[in-house]
Amino acid sequence: MSSATTTEAPKAAESGHGSGHHHPFLAHHFDNPVHQFDSAKLGMWIFIATEILMFGGLFVAYGIFRGQEPEMFHQAHERLDKIMGAVNTVVLLFSSLTAALAVRQSQVGDRKGTTRWLVITLICACIFLVVKFFEYQHKFHDGLLPGHYFTAHLAQHAHHGHTLPYRAHMFFALYFMMTGLHGVHVLLGMGVLSWVLKKNLAGDFSKQYFTPVEIGALYWHLVDLVWIYLFPLLYLVG
């Protein structure tokens, strides 16, 4: 965010180590707040790139297996709950907005506003996980599981009189791997935002220093972005 360069660092000449004025939030190995902010943001972007590479491998695996057995993947994806998936999509999109609003409020020095939007973001994350819990519970009940735990090919788990082929366990292996890994990132994001919230309540942020708020929100946007790809790939395309 380009505005952070001007709001977070007043002037390089005033904030450098050589000027004799040292900001309490400035780490000793940075020359000025601008340098610190840019380094932190670059580091997060590099981390996000590695995360995208990790999920990219799973997307490639999905594409390969789906290309080999498109009919089976289509049948399997019909057993996913599109309504629950859509609800979670709306929840995450809204949480991305509230995370951005938390950054904005921290930029203008509104601690209460920052707290409010961070709390709403965390509530959205909890809603997402609760919905995912019930969705997973349904899969366990219907035997829609990976590997030898898959029992949806048996008559007792027929859906509208139809059973799935045994090889459909490959679809659900990818489903649980991709959504489970994303769920881990949701939990990690909640941990990061909770830490940011704690620091904000302690009064550690101001118009001059809000780097952790922006970096935490940036990570949360990654969580949202990954789901934006997972939802249509698993629930809509099949």
Backbone bond lengths (Angstrom), bond angles and torsions (degrees), N, CA, C in turn:
res aa  C-N    CA-C-N  psi(-1)  N-CA   C-N-CA  omega(-1)  CA-C   N-CA-C  phi
1 M - - - 1.465 - - 1.519 108.94 -
2 S 1.348 115.07 117.64 1.459 118.92 -173.24 1.520 112.55 -66.16
3 S 1.349 117.53 -29.18 1.463 118.71 -177.63 1.509 111.95 -65.88
4 A 1.343 116.62 -22.64 1.463 119.43 -178.64 1.514 111.25 -65.70
5 T 1.338 115.57 -28.78 1.455 119.11 -178.91 1.522 110.94 -63.16
6 T 1.326 115.44 -35.80 1.455 118.49 -178.04 1.511 112.21 -88.81
7 T 1.346 117.50 -33.05 1.460 119.03 -176.73 1.502 112.88 -84.76
8 E 1.336 116.59 -31.34 1.446 118.05 -174.31 1.522 111.74 -86.03
9 A 1.279 118.22 -26.64 1.459 120.92 179.90 1.509 109.32 -124.90
10 P 1.329 119.13 109.57 1.463 121.67 -177.19 1.520 112.63 -57.15
11 K 1.318 116.44 -61.73 1.460 121.83 178.70 1.519 107.31 -152.59
12 A 1.314 115.58 138.17 1.458 118.67 -179.99 1.515 111.17 -60.91
13 A 1.326 115.81 -36.10 1.465 118.87 -177.47 1.521 111.65 -67.31
14 E 1.362 115.42 -31.52 1.452 118.89 -177.89 1.517 112.33 -84.01
15 S 1.366 116.78 -23.33 1.455 119.86 -172.40 1.520 113.94 -107.65
16 G 1.304 119.23 -2.38 1.451 121.24 179.63 1.511 111.52 -71.96
17 H 1.352 114.78 159.94 1.455 119.70 -179.67 1.525 111.71 -63.43
18 G 1.322 116.42 -32.34 1.452 119.73 -175.33 1.516 113.92 -74.46
19 S 1.352 116.64 -11.42 1.458 118.94 -176.52 1.514 112.84 -83.49
20 G 1.329 116.49 -12.22 1.452 120.57 -178.66 1.519 113.03 87.24
21 H 1.352 117.56 -4.34 1.462 121.54 178.10 1.522 107.93 -109.10
22 H 1.318 116.89 117.60 1.460 121.04 -177.17 1.517 109.81 -118.20
23 H 1.352 117.02 119.55 1.456 121.45 177.78 1.522 109.71 -69.73
24 P 1.315 118.05 140.29 1.466 120.43 -177.16 1.521 113.05 -62.41
25 F 1.330 117.85 -24.66 1.466 120.74 -178.87 1.529 112.97 -90.92
26 L 1.329 117.68 -4.33 1.460 121.12 -175.58 1.522 110.64 -84.69
27 A 1.348 116.63 118.90 1.460 121.23 177.73 1.523 109.55 -68.36
28 H 1.312 116.24 151.64 1.473 120.67 -171.31 1.515 113.32 -65.35
29 H 1.357 117.75 -24.28 1.460 119.69 -175.32 1.531 112.86 -90.78
30 F 1.331 117.84 9.01 1.462 121.32 175.93 1.523 109.78 -112.74
31 D 1.338 116.03 145.22 1.455 120.95 -178.46 1.523 112.40 -74.97
32 N 1.341 116.13 -36.94 1.461 120.72 -177.38 1.529 109.60 -158.41
33 P 1.332 118.80 169.53 1.466 121.91 -178.97 1.527 114.02 -59.59
34 V 1.337 117.02 -33.56 1.464 119.55 178.43 1.523 109.80 -61.99
35 H 1.324 115.95 -46.59 1.459 121.61 179.11 1.527 110.47 -59.83
36 Q 1.315 116.37 -42.64 1.465 120.36 -178.66 1.526 111.18 -65.65
37 F 1.329 116.20 -45.23 1.458 120.41 -179.07 1.524 111.38 -63.40
38 D 1.346 116.42 -47.80 1.464 120.58 -178.42 1.531 111.35 -62.71
39 S 1.333 116.50 -38.98 1.471 120.14 179.28 1.522 111.18 -65.57
40 A 1.342 116.11 -42.65 1.464 120.13 179.45 1.521 111.17 -63.54
41 K 1.312 116.43 -42.63 1.461 120.26 -178.40 1.528 111.16 -69.29
42 L 1.336 117.03 -39.63 1.461 120.34 176.99 1.531 110.47 -62.56
43 G 1.331 116.05 -42.08 1.452 120.05 178.45 1.519 111.87 -60.58
44 M 1.325 117.73 -40.93 1.463 121.16 178.49 1.522 111.16 -67.04
45 W 1.329 117.71 -39.69 1.463 120.00 178.27 1.526 111.23 -63.77
46 I 1.320 117.09 -38.12 1.471 120.46 177.11 1.525 109.89 -64.67
47 F 1.338 116.17 -43.25 1.466 120.37 177.95 1.527 110.58 -61.53
48 I 1.336 117.02 -42.90 1.457 120.78 179.10 1.525 110.69 -61.74
49 A 1.330 117.05 -38.27 1.470 120.53 178.09 1.526 111.04 -60.77
50 T 1.336 117.53 -41.02 1.473 120.08 178.62 1.530 110.76 -67.46
51 E 1.332 117.33 -35.87 1.459 120.44 177.59 1.531 110.82 -65.34
52 I 1.308 116.60 -40.96 1.468 120.65 178.35 1.527 110.51 -64.06
53 L 1.332 116.89 -38.01 1.462 120.14 176.41 1.525 110.94 -62.23
54 M 1.329 117.07 -40.07 1.462 120.67 179.73 1.525 110.65 -63.82
55 F 1.330 117.23 -49.73 1.456 119.82 178.18 1.527 111.00 -66.56
56 G 1.338 116.38 -30.58 1.458 119.95 178.93 1.515 112.29 -59.12
57 G 1.342 117.49 -37.26 1.458 120.80 176.95 1.517 112.18 -61.33
58 L 1.327 116.59 -38.97 1.461 120.63 178.32 1.528 110.91 -69.85
59 F 1.326 116.85 -36.97 1.467 119.69 177.06 1.531 110.64 -63.76
60 V 1.326 116.24 -39.75 1.468 120.38 178.31 1.526 110.19 -64.49
61 A 1.330 116.79 -44.29 1.469 120.66 178.29 1.525 110.43 -59.82
62 Y 1.325 116.37 -42.93 1.464 120.39 178.18 1.536 110.19 -59.47
63 G 1.331 115.99 -45.81 1.463 119.85 -178.91 1.517 112.39 -62.36
64 I 1.321 116.88 -39.22 1.472 120.76 -179.58 1.527 110.81 -65.71
65 F 1.333 117.16 -50.66 1.464 120.49 -177.63 1.529 111.76 -67.10
66 R 1.325 115.81 -37.06 1.459 118.18 178.16 1.519 110.93 -66.94
67 G 1.324 116.84 -36.36 1.453 120.24 177.44 1.515 112.48 -64.64
68 Q 1.318 116.88 -31.05 1.464 121.20 179.68 1.525 112.15 -76.74
69 E 1.333 117.65 -37.42 1.463 121.05 -177.26 1.527 110.61 -137.61
70 P 1.322 116.58 70.62 1.472 120.01 -176.55 1.527 113.46 -64.08
71 E 1.327 117.97 -37.18 1.451 120.67 -178.44 1.524 111.63 -66.26
72 M 1.326 115.81 -42.52 1.457 119.70 178.99 1.522 111.04 -64.57
73 F 1.334 117.82 -41.09 1.461 121.47 179.13 1.529 110.28 -64.68
74 H 1.329 116.28 -36.57 1.463 119.05 179.43 1.525 110.13 -66.01
75 Q 1.308 117.42 -44.04 1.463 120.86 178.53 1.528 111.14 -62.33
76 A 1.321 116.07 -41.46 1.462 120.15 -177.90 1.519 111.66 -67.40
77 H 1.326 117.46 -41.30 1.464 119.34 -176.28 1.520 111.59 -68.30
78 E 1.346 116.99 -20.93 1.459 120.30 177.01 1.521 111.77 -67.07
79 R 1.340 117.59 -17.36 1.454 121.11 -179.54 1.534 112.47 -87.73
80 L 1.321 117.55 -1.26 1.464 120.44 175.96 1.523 109.39 -84.22
81 D 1.326 115.30 151.15 1.464 121.08 -178.98 1.529 109.04 -88.33
82 K 1.325 115.92 102.34 1.469 120.80 -176.62 1.525 111.83 -67.53
83 I 1.334 116.86 -31.74 1.467 119.47 -179.79 1.523 110.29 -66.42
84 M 1.345 116.73 -46.22 1.456 119.71 177.50 1.521 110.85 -61.80
85 G 1.323 116.67 -41.15 1.462 120.36 178.02 1.512 111.94 -62.27
86 A 1.343 116.54 -40.62 1.463 120.72 179.94 1.525 111.02 -68.26
87 V 1.338 116.35 -40.44 1.459 120.05 178.10 1.528 110.22 -59.80
88 N 1.329 116.40 -45.86 1.467 119.75 179.52 1.523 111.80 -65.08
89 T 1.319 117.01 -31.90 1.464 119.93 177.47 1.524 110.63 -65.42
90 V 1.330 116.29 -46.01 1.466 120.59 178.66 1.526 110.47 -62.58
91 V 1.334 116.25 -41.78 1.467 120.54 -179.21 1.525 110.66 -61.97
92 L 1.326 117.08 -44.92 1.466 119.55 -178.90 1.522 111.90 -69.32
93 L 1.323 116.98 -38.31 1.465 119.05 177.37 1.530 110.50 -61.49
94 F 1.328 116.22 -42.53 1.463 120.16 178.55 1.525 111.02 -65.01
95 S 1.342 116.30 -38.81 1.467 119.89 179.65 1.521 111.63 -66.17
96 S 1.323 116.82 -30.57 1.463 119.68 176.73 1.527 110.00 -66.78
97 L 1.339 115.55 -38.17 1.468 120.31 176.49 1.521 110.50 -64.30
98 T 1.326 117.80 -46.17 1.464 120.14 -178.31 1.526 111.30 -65.84
99 A 1.340 117.04 -33.92 1.464 119.62 176.53 1.521 110.43 -64.75
100 A 1.335 116.65 -40.83 1.467 120.68 177.80 1.528 110.65 -64.98
101 L 1.335 116.84 -38.61 1.467 120.45 178.26 1.529 111.26 -66.59
102 A 1.341 116.20 -33.28 1.467 119.35 176.14 1.519 110.70 -63.66
103 V 1.331 116.23 -39.67 1.468 120.27 177.53 1.521 109.89 -63.38
104 R 1.325 115.33 -45.00 1.469 119.18 -178.41 1.528 111.00 -60.55
105 Q 1.334 116.83 -44.12 1.457 119.87 -179.06 1.530 111.78 -66.00
106 S 1.315 116.52 -34.09 1.471 119.28 177.49 1.525 110.65 -69.15
107 Q 1.325 116.77 -32.54 1.466 120.48 179.11 1.530 112.01 -65.60
108 V 1.316 115.92 -31.89 1.469 119.14 -178.94 1.528 111.67 -96.51
109 G 1.333 116.02 6.31 1.459 120.40 175.92 1.517 115.23 78.42
110 D 1.336 117.28 20.92 1.467 121.27 179.55 1.528 108.94 -92.19
111 R 1.319 117.01 92.68 1.463 120.83 -176.33 1.526 111.80 -66.02
112 K 1.333 116.57 -41.96 1.464 119.85 179.88 1.527 111.50 -64.28
113 G 1.322 116.03 -40.67 1.458 120.25 178.14 1.519 111.36 -64.61
114 T 1.330 116.52 -41.48 1.461 121.08 177.73 1.525 110.31 -61.23
115 T 1.326 115.90 -44.09 1.464 120.43 178.48 1.524 111.12 -60.84
116 R 1.317 116.21 -45.42 1.462 121.00 -178.32 1.530 111.32 -58.68
117 W 1.322 117.06 -48.12 1.461 119.45 -176.65 1.529 112.35 -72.79
118 L 1.319 117.56 -31.96 1.461 119.76 175.61 1.530 110.87 -66.35
119 V 1.327 116.73 -41.32 1.463 120.50 178.78 1.530 110.52 -63.39
120 I 1.323 117.27 -42.57 1.470 120.71 178.51 1.523 110.31 -63.05
121 T 1.332 117.18 -40.11 1.464 121.07 177.64 1.522 110.59 -60.77
122 L 1.317 116.98 -43.44 1.462 121.12 179.30 1.533 111.07 -67.08
123 I 1.307 118.20 -36.76 1.465 121.09 176.47 1.528 110.21 -63.00
124 C 1.329 116.21 -41.91 1.471 120.43 177.01 1.523 110.84 -61.12
125 A 1.325 116.86 -40.75 1.460 120.65 178.39 1.525 110.64 -62.03
126 C 1.329 116.48 -40.82 1.475 120.60 177.88 1.526 110.93 -63.84
127 I 1.325 116.44 -42.07 1.469 120.33 178.03 1.518 110.32 -60.44
128 F 1.333 116.35 -43.79 1.464 120.72 178.68 1.520 110.83 -57.04
129 L 1.322 117.03 -46.62 1.462 120.86 -177.55 1.530 111.86 -68.42
130 V 1.321 117.66 -35.78 1.467 120.59 177.91 1.530 110.21 -64.94
131 V 1.334 116.67 -45.01 1.467 120.58 177.94 1.526 110.02 -61.62
132 K 1.320 116.44 -42.58 1.470 120.52 179.58 1.524 110.87 -64.77
133 F 1.326 117.56 -36.01 1.464 120.96 177.23 1.525 110.86 -59.27
134 F 1.329 116.92 -48.88 1.461 120.23 -179.47 1.526 111.40 -66.13
135 E 1.322 116.22 -33.53 1.463 119.55 177.26 1.531 110.38 -66.85
136 Y 1.311 116.51 -44.53 1.463 120.46 176.92 1.526 111.04 -62.42
137 Q 1.325 116.37 -41.23 1.460 120.93 179.88 1.537 110.58 -57.81
138 H 1.314 115.13 -41.06 1.473 120.23 178.05 1.525 110.55 -63.44
139 K 1.317 117.28 -40.83 1.478 120.38 179.68 1.526 110.58 -64.36
140 F 1.313 117.34 -41.62 1.462 120.56 178.78 1.534 110.29 -62.96
141 H 1.309 115.97 -41.17 1.459 120.63 -178.00 1.521 111.34 -64.77
142 D 1.332 117.17 -36.69 1.462 121.63 -176.96 1.524 113.45 -92.86
143 G 1.322 117.37 4.84 1.458 120.04 178.57 1.511 114.46 71.66
144 L 1.328 117.08 21.77 1.469 121.56 -179.70 1.525 108.66 -88.95
145 L 1.338 114.93 73.39 1.452 121.76 -172.39 1.527 110.45 -127.97
146 P 1.324 117.15 165.36 1.473 119.86 -179.46 1.530 112.46 -75.03
147 G 1.323 114.90 159.24 1.465 122.12 169.78 1.518 114.90 56.14
148 H 1.343 116.34 -141.73 1.463 120.19 -175.13 1.528 112.66 -74.35
149 Y 1.338 117.65 -3.73 1.458 121.20 174.71 1.535 111.61 -81.88
150 F 1.323 116.12 -8.50 1.465 120.89 -179.38 1.530 109.92 -73.48
151 T 1.335 115.94 121.98 1.471 120.51 179.90 1.529 112.09 -128.35
152 A 1.331 117.68 10.72 1.465 120.93 -177.33 1.521 112.26 -71.02
153 H 1.358 117.82 -5.06 1.462 120.49 176.56 1.526 111.38 -85.28
154 L 1.337 116.88 -8.86 1.459 121.40 -179.35 1.525 110.89 -83.89
155 A 1.317 115.32 155.67 1.471 120.87 -173.90 1.526 112.53 -62.13
156 Q 1.351 117.88 -34.55 1.464 119.26 -176.98 1.524 112.88 -69.10
157 H 1.334 117.15 -14.04 1.459 120.80 178.38 1.528 111.98 -110.28
158 A 1.316 115.48 24.15 1.471 120.22 178.08 1.526 109.36 -65.75
159 H 1.322 116.12 142.58 1.471 122.06 -179.46 1.514 107.87 -116.02
160 H 1.344 116.41 112.80 1.463 121.78 -174.47 1.528 111.30 54.91
161 G 1.320 114.71 39.09 1.460 120.43 177.58 1.509 115.25 82.36
162 H 1.342 117.68 2.08 1.465 120.91 -177.90 1.531 110.37 -120.08
163 T 1.323 115.90 139.20 1.457 121.29 174.55 1.522 109.35 -106.89
164 L 1.316 115.71 162.82 1.456 120.89 178.02 1.526 110.07 -94.08
165 P 1.330 117.22 149.79 1.470 118.61 173.41 1.520 110.57 -65.34
166 Y 1.332 116.46 151.32 1.463 119.31 -175.50 1.522 111.89 -58.98
167 R 1.337 116.86 -33.79 1.466 119.14 -176.69 1.529 112.35 -69.30
168 A 1.328 117.05 -3.85 1.469 119.73 175.85 1.521 111.59 -66.10
169 H 1.348 116.02 -12.10 1.470 117.84 177.20 1.523 111.36 -61.32
170 M 1.354 117.69 -22.94 1.467 120.35 177.66 1.526 110.60 -65.24
171 F 1.323 116.29 -40.01 1.464 119.47 178.87 1.517 110.39 -62.36
172 F 1.320 116.17 -44.67 1.460 118.92 -176.84 1.527 112.51 -75.40
173 A 1.332 116.89 -23.39 1.461 119.06 171.63 1.529 109.57 -63.74
174 L 1.327 116.12 -44.72 1.460 120.16 178.18 1.527 110.77 -68.92
175 Y 1.323 116.31 -38.10 1.463 120.42 179.26 1.524 111.12 -59.80
176 F 1.336 116.77 -49.07 1.463 119.48 -178.07 1.534 111.32 -70.98
177 M 1.318 117.28 -34.52 1.455 119.65 178.35 1.524 110.71 -65.07
178 M 1.321 116.29 -47.36 1.463 120.52 -175.38 1.527 112.16 -72.46
179 T 1.336 117.03 -47.32 1.461 119.02 -179.61 1.531 111.26 -73.64
180 G 1.345 116.68 -31.86 1.462 119.51 177.71 1.517 111.67 -67.36
181 L 1.346 116.01 -43.60 1.462 119.96 177.66 1.526 110.24 -63.69
182 H 1.322 115.59 -39.27 1.467 118.74 176.68 1.525 110.08 -63.93
183 G 1.339 117.39 -39.70 1.451 120.71 178.06 1.521 112.75 -60.97
184 V 1.340 115.91 -37.60 1.469 120.08 175.84 1.526 110.02 -61.43
185 H 1.328 115.67 -40.03 1.468 119.41 178.47 1.529 111.50 -67.32
186 V 1.327 117.11 -33.16 1.459 119.90 175.32 1.524 109.74 -62.62
187 L 1.336 116.42 -44.91 1.469 120.41 178.99 1.526 111.45 -62.91
188 L 1.334 116.16 -42.31 1.466 119.69 178.19 1.534 110.46 -63.92
189 G 1.339 115.83 -41.43 1.453 119.60 178.32 1.518 111.82 -62.63
190 M 1.335 116.42 -37.84 1.463 119.92 176.88 1.526 110.72 -64.48
191 G 1.331 116.10 -38.03 1.456 119.50 177.18 1.522 111.83 -63.84
192 V 1.336 116.05 -43.39 1.470 120.87 179.39 1.526 110.44 -63.40
193 L 1.339 116.47 -47.90 1.462 120.00 -177.75 1.529 111.44 -67.86
194 S 1.325 117.21 -31.70 1.471 119.97 176.45 1.521 110.49 -66.06
195 W 1.333 115.79 -39.84 1.475 120.03 176.97 1.530 110.24 -64.72
196 V 1.339 116.47 -42.64 1.467 120.49 177.65 1.522 110.20 -62.21
197 L 1.330 116.68 -41.79 1.463 120.82 178.32 1.523 111.04 -61.21
198 K 1.314 116.78 -43.58 1.465 120.59 178.79 1.526 111.39 -61.11
199 K 1.336 116.29 -43.46 1.463 120.34 178.83 1.529 110.94 -65.63
200 N 1.323 115.98 -36.99 1.469 119.17 179.43 1.519 110.94 -67.26
201 L 1.325 117.29 -41.57 1.462 120.73 178.26 1.530 111.30 -63.25
202 A 1.336 115.62 -29.37 1.468 120.15 178.63 1.520 112.23 -79.15
203 G 1.342 116.45 -4.66 1.463 120.31 178.32 1.516 114.17 79.61
204 D 1.338 117.23 27.02 1.465 120.64 -177.40 1.530 113.51 -82.01
205 F 1.338 117.57 -10.55 1.458 120.22 -176.63 1.525 110.85 -111.87
206 S 1.327 114.29 155.81 1.470 120.82 -179.91 1.517 108.35 -156.47
207 K 1.342 116.01 -177.26 1.462 119.88 176.66 1.525 111.24 -63.35
208 Q 1.341 116.68 -24.05 1.462 120.36 179.98 1.527 112.49 -87.14
209 Y 1.333 116.56 -21.43 1.468 119.17 -176.41 1.528 110.43 -144.82
210 F 1.332 115.33 108.09 1.462 121.16 178.03 1.530 111.20 -141.03
211 T 1.329 116.26 19.63 1.459 121.60 -175.86 1.527 112.95 -52.20
212 P 1.350 120.78 -50.12 1.471 119.55 -178.51 1.526 113.48 -59.32
213 V 1.331 117.23 -33.66 1.463 119.88 178.99 1.528 109.59 -64.66
214 E 1.318 116.55 -46.92 1.462 119.93 -178.69 1.526 111.87 -68.13
215 I 1.329 117.99 -39.40 1.464 120.98 179.73 1.532 110.20 -67.41
216 G 1.332 116.49 -40.86 1.462 120.01 177.32 1.515 111.82 -62.94
217 A 1.331 117.12 -41.66 1.461 121.35 178.56 1.526 110.81 -66.16
218 L 1.323 115.96 -36.52 1.462 120.18 178.85 1.526 110.48 -62.33
219 Y 1.325 116.47 -42.25 1.471 120.19 176.53 1.525 110.12 -63.04
220 W 1.322 117.22 -39.68 1.459 120.13 -179.50 1.527 111.32 -66.22
221 H 1.327 116.97 -34.03 1.461 120.32 176.15 1.539 110.24 -63.27
222 L 1.328 117.23 -33.59 1.469 120.65 175.63 1.526 109.85 -62.25
223 V 1.329 116.69 -45.48 1.464 121.34 178.65 1.527 110.07 -57.00
224 D 1.309 116.44 -43.49 1.463 121.73 179.33 1.524 110.72 -66.71
225 L 1.314 117.26 -43.98 1.462 122.02 -177.72 1.526 111.52 -60.86
226 V 1.329 117.06 -44.60 1.468 120.38 -179.45 1.527 110.14 -60.64
227 W 1.331 116.64 -42.37 1.469 119.15 -179.64 1.520 111.60 -66.07
228 I 1.322 117.49 -33.11 1.460 121.44 178.79 1.530 110.45 -59.78
229 Y 1.329 117.44 -29.34 1.463 121.40 176.23 1.525 111.34 -86.32
230 L 1.328 116.93 -36.95 1.464 120.20 -177.67 1.529 111.81 -66.77
231 F 1.316 116.96 -40.65 1.464 119.67 -175.51 1.529 112.93 -59.19
232 P 1.334 119.29 -55.91 1.475 117.18 179.56 1.523 112.85 -67.58
233 L 1.331 117.38 -34.18 1.466 119.95 -177.08 1.526 111.22 -64.56
234 L 1.329 117.32 -44.47 1.458 121.03 -175.84 1.529 112.85 -90.25
235 Y 1.332 117.13 -41.48 1.458 120.07 -170.49 1.524 113.71 -93.17
236 L 1.325 118.38 -29.05 1.447 120.36 -172.03 1.530 113.28 -108.09
237 V 1.337 116.81 -41.36 1.468 120.18 -175.80 1.517 111.23 -82.42
238 G 1.351 114.39 -55.31 1.461 119.01 -179.70 1.498 110.89 66.55
